[in-house]
Amino acid sequence: MGGTGSKRGAKPAHPLQLHAAKESAPSRAVWVYLAQSKVPFELTVVDLSKGETKSEKFTQLNPHQCVPVLKDGDVVVCESQAIIRYVAHRYSNFFGMGHGGGKNPNWQMVSAVDSAVCWLHTTFYRDVLHNFVAPSLFPSSLSEEAKKSVVESGEKNTRKHLDTIEKVYLANSEFFVGNQPTVADYFAAEYMCVLELKAYDFSPWPKVQEWFRRVKLLDGWAEIHEAHRTMAKLFSGVEPEQPEPPKPVEPPAAAAAAEAKEDDKPSSPPSSEEKPAEQKAAAEEKPAAEEQPSAEEKPAAEEQPPAEEKPDEKSEEMNVQENPEEQKPEEAGAE
């Protein structure tokens, strides 16, 4: 499954270097994009629990001390949206951007994808993570009363946003913009993953629920989200579902041809040991071919009345040639 923009641009001279944290939703959005666009890259995992973004080495890459960061030779790009745009412009021929990859872009789709991504990365992500999930799960400097107010407001807005996705973005299409996944779907799905940290129930939004399952079937998704599923189970006690890809259905014509080919295969003749008992019995009981009677048993031909017996003459004997057919047993398996 891939997004719009099927052609690919020039390959980088060396694999791109992606510095990302597996538990970071924006990091995974870039990771998914690189996997789908087939642009060569190497992943450097950044451990947030050890404070690696605060190290001097990482700060030289990104003074904002956050992930993801992309390094392409001497070029360093920070922030998930900027990274995807850089790769799209330079290497993937605008894969997944709604562009189409041709000389005459579909500007309506381009603007729809950009608009959705901007809304998802700001309003939706802010309410889902910062105002709902994070204060619910992690320690905060807010008072209990203030935290409760923030969480209630964040959850209310999250439900409102899910209504919008259900009734607007997915009203008449399988994905956010049309019937092929785009960058908008990558970001939206990653922010839905944040809700899985609370084992959030998506059943009130059946179109969102089905769309989420479709996105999870993208190539590489299961591997990219192994750490996320582990973390979600740790926080909520429930491991998020990873749907199994559907089994390929063999076309009826191909199945019939395969069956016919199987029928045409010559069967190996059974050995004498494997010869069915019925055939053996039939062979033993089969009467031998009729034999010609022997000279002794064969009735004499009608004799002419004896002539006058001459002492020097010998009686004429019928010279009957014995020609019995020698019955050979049938060779096993002979046709």
C-alpha positions in Angstrom: 0.0 0.0 0.0 1.4 3.4 -0.9 0.3 7.0 -1.2 -0.3 9.0 -4.3 2.8 9.8 -6.4 3.8 6.4 -7.6 7.1 7.4 -9.3 10.3 7.8 -7.3 12.9 10.5 -7.6 16.7 10.1 -7.5 18.3 7.9 -4.9 20.5 9.5 -2.3 24.2 8.9 -2.7 24.3 7.3 0.7 21.4 6.0 2.9 19.8 8.8 4.9 20.4 8.9 8.6 17.3 9.0 10.7 17.7 9.8 14.4 14.4 8.8 16.1 12.9 7.5 19.3 10.6 4.4 18.9 8.1 5.8 21.5 7.8 9.1 19.7 4.8 9.5 17.4 6.4 12.2 15.2 9.5 10.0 14.9 7.4 7.0 13.8 5.5 9.2 11.2 8.8 9.9 9.5 9.9 6.3 9.8 6.7 5.1 8.2 7.0 7.6 5.4 10.6 6.5 4.6 9.5 2.8 4.7 6.6 3.4 2.3 8.4 5.7 -0.1 11.3 3.1 -0.3 14.0 5.8 0.1 17.1 4.1 1.6 17.8 5.1 5.2 19.5 3.9 8.3 17.9 4.2 11.7 19.7 5.5 14.8 17.6 4.9 17.9 17.6 7.7 20.4 16.9 6.6 24.0 14.8 9.3 25.6 14.8 7.5 29.0 18.6 8.1 29.1 18.3 11.7 28.2 20.3 11.2 24.9 18.6 14.2 23.3 20.3 16.4 25.9 23.8 15.1 25.1 26.3 17.5 23.5 26.5 15.3 20.4 22.8 15.3 19.8 22.5 19.0 20.6 24.9 19.7 17.7 22.4 18.0 15.4 19.4 19.7 16.8 19.7 22.6 19.3 16.0 22.1 20.2 17.0 18.7 21.7 14.1 16.8 20.3 13.5 14.0 17.8 13.3 13.2 14.9 16.3 14.5 13.0 17.4 13.6 9.5 21.0 13.8 8.3 21.7 13.7 4.5 25.4 14.2 4.0 26.0 17.7 5.3 22.3 18.6 5.3 20.5 18.3 8.7 16.7 18.6 8.9 14.8 18.8 12.1 11.0 18.4 12.8 8.9 15.6 11.3 6.9 17.7 8.8 10.1 19.4 7.5 11.9 16.1 7.2 9.0 14.5 5.1 8.8 17.5 2.8 12.6 17.4 2.3 12.5 13.8 1.3 9.4 14.3 -0.9 11.0 17.1 -2.8 14.4 15.6 -3.2 14.0 11.9 -3.4 10.5 10.4 -3.4 8.9 12.6 -6.2 6.3 13.9 -3.7 5.2 10.4 -2.8 2.2 10.5 -0.4 1.8 14.3 -0.7 -1.2 14.2 -2.9 1.0 15.7 -5.7 0.7 12.8 -8.1 4.4 13.0 -9.1 3.7 14.5 -12.6 4.2 17.8 -14.2 0.6 18.8 -13.6 0.0 18.3 -9.8 -3.5 17.9 -8.5 -3.4 21.1 -6.4 -6.7 20.3 -4.8 -5.3 17.1 -3.3 -2.0 18.7 -2.4 -3.8 21.4 -0.5 -6.1 18.9 1.2 -3.2 16.8 2.4 -1.2 19.8 3.6 -4.2 21.2 5.4 -5.0 17.9 7.1 -1.4 17.5 8.2 -1.2 21.0 9.7 -4.4 20.5 11.7 -3.4 17.0 12.9 0.1 18.2 14.0 -1.2 21.2 15.9 -4.8 21.1 17.2 -5.4 17.3 17.2 -2.0 16.4 18.6 -2.1 19.1 21.3 -5.5 17.9 22.6 -4.7 14.2 22.4 -1.3 14.2 23.9 -0.7 17.4 25.9 -4.2 18.0 27.2 -5.5 14.4 27.6 -3.1 11.5 27.6 0.1 13.0 29.1 -1.5 14.6 32.1 -3.5 11.4 32.7 -0.5 9.2 32.8 2.6 11.2 33.7 3.5 13.4 36.7 2.7 17.1 36.3 3.4 20.3 38.1 -0.3 21.2 37.9 -2.5 20.8 41.0 -4.9 17.9 41.1 -7.8 20.3 40.4 -6.0 22.0 37.5 -4.9 18.6 36.1 -8.5 17.3 36.2 -9.8 20.3 34.4 -7.2 20.0 31.7 -7.8 16.3 31.2 -11.6 16.8 31.0 -11.2 19.5 28.4 -8.6 17.5 26.4 -10.9 14.4 26.3 -13.9 16.5 25.3 -11.9 18.0 22.4 -10.5 14.6 21.4 -14.0 13.3 21.0 -15.0 16.3 19.0 -12.0 15.8 16.7 -12.8 12.1 16.2 -16.4 13.2 15.2 -14.8 15.5 12.6 -12.6 12.7 11.2 -15.6 10.3 11.1 -18.0 12.7 9.5 -15.8 14.8 7.3 -12.4 13.2 6.4 -13.7 9.6 6.2 -17.3 10.3 5.1 -16.8 9.2 1.5 -13.3 7.8 1.3 -11.2 5.0 2.7 -8.4 7.4 3.8 -8.1 11.1 4.8 -7.7 12.4 1.2 -9.1 9.9 -1.3 -8.8 6.2 -1.4 -5.0 5.9 -1.1 -3.0 6.6 2.1 -1.1 9.9 2.2 1.1 11.7 4.7 -2.1 12.8 6.5 -2.9 9.2 7.3 0.6 8.6 8.7 0.4 11.5 11.1 -3.2 10.8 12.1 -2.6 7.1 12.8 0.5 7.9 14.9 -1.6 10.3 17.0 -4.3 7.7 17.4 -1.5 5.4 18.7 -1.1 7.9 21.6 -4.7 7.2 22.5 -3.9 3.5 22.7 -1.7 4.2 25.7 -5.1 4.6 27.5 -6.7 1.6 25.7 -9.1 4.2 24.1 -12.3 2.8 22.8 -12.8 3.8 19.1 -16.1 1.9 18.7 -18.3 5.0 18.7 -16.5 5.9 15.5 -16.8 2.8 13.2 -15.2 4.5 10.2 -12.3 5.7 12.2 -11.9 2.2 13.7 -11.9 0.6 10.3 -9.6 3.2 8.8 -7.1 2.7 11.7 -7.1 -1.1 10.9 -6.3 -0.4 7.3 -3.4 1.9 8.1 -2.0 -0.7 10.4 -1.7 -3.1 7.5 0.9 -0.8 5.7 4.2 -2.5 5.0 6.5 -2.3 8.0 3.9 -1.0 10.4 4.0 -4.0 12.7 7.8 -3.9 13.1 7.9 -0.1 13.5 5.3 -0.2 16.3 6.7 -3.1 18.4 8.0 -0.8 21.1 4.7 1.2 21.1 2.6 -1.9 21.7 4.8 -2.9 24.6 4.6 0.6 26.1 0.8 0.7 25.6 0.4 -2.6 27.4 2.6 -1.4 30.2 0.4 1.7 30.7 -3.1 0.3 30.0 -2.7 -3.4 30.6 -4.0 -4.0 27.0 -1.8 -4.6 24.0 -3.1 -2.8 20.9 -4.4 -5.0 18.2 -2.1 -5.6 15.2 -4.4 -7.0 12.4 -3.1 -9.9 10.3 -2.8 -9.1 6.6 -5.4 -10.8 4.5 -4.3 -14.0 2.8 -4.0 -13.6 -1.0 -6.9 -15.2 -2.8 -5.9 -17.4 -5.8 -7.9 -16.4 -8.9 -10.3 -19.2 -10.0 -8.6 -19.5 -13.4 -5.2 -20.0 -11.8 -6.5 -22.5 -9.4 -8.2 -24.5 -12.2 -5.0 -24.5 -14.3 -3.0 -25.7 -11.3 -5.5 -28.5 -10.7 -5.4 -29.5 -14.4 -1.6 -29.5 -14.4 -1.7 -31.8 -11.3 -4.0 -34.2 -13.1 -1.7 -34.3 -16.2 1.3 -35.5 -14.2 2.1 -39.2 -15.1 1.7 -41.4 -12.1 4.6 -43.7 -11.3 3.7 -47.4 -11.8 3.5 -49.3 -8.6 6.2 -51.8 -7.8 5.4 -55.4 -7.6 5.4 -55.1 -3.8 3.0 -52.1 -4.0 0.7 -53.8 -6.5 -2.8 -53.9 -5.1 -3.9 -57.2 -3.7 -6.9 -57.3 -6.1 -4.5 -57.1 -9.0 -2.2 -59.8 -7.6 -5.2 -62.1 -7.0 -6.5 -61.5 -10.5 -3.1 -62.3 -12.0 -2.8 -65.5 -10.0 -6.3 -66.6 -10.9 -6.1 -65.6 -14.6 -6.3 -68.8 -16.7 -3.3 -69.6 -18.7 -3.6 -69.2 -22.5 -5.1 -72.2 -24.2 -2.3 -74.6 -25.1 -2.2 -76.6 -28.1 -2.7 -80.2 -27.2 0.4 -82.4 -27.3 0.9 -85.0 -29.9 -0.2 -87.7 -27.4 -3.4 -85.9 -26.4 -4.4 -84.6 -29.8 -7.0 -86.9 -31.4 -5.7 -88.5 -34.5 -6.9 -87.2 -37.8 -9.3 -89.4 -39.7 -7.4 -92.2 -41.1 -7.7 -93.5 -44.5 -8.7 -97.2 -44.8 -5.5 -99.1 -44.4 -3.9 -100.2 -47.5 -2.6 -103.6 -47.9 0.0 -104.0 -45.3 3.4 -104.2 -46.6 6.0 -105.6 -44.2 8.6 -103.1 -45.3 6.4 -100.1 -44.9 6.0 -98.3 -41.7 2.7 -97.0 -40.6 2.4 -93.3 -41.4 2.2 -91.2 -38.4 0.6 -87.8 -38.2 3.4 -85.4 -37.7 1.7 -83.0 -35.3 3.9 -80.0 -34.5 3.5 -79.0 -30.9 3.3 -75.3 -30.5 2.2 -74.5 -27.1 2.4 -70.8 -26.2 4.6 -70.3 -23.2 2.5 -68.1 -20.8 4.6 -65.5 -19.2 3.2 -63.7 -16.2 2.3 -60.0 -16.8 5.1 -57.6 -15.8 4.1 -55.4 -13.0 2.9 -52.1 -14.2 3.2 -53.0 -17.9 0.7 -51.0 -19.9 
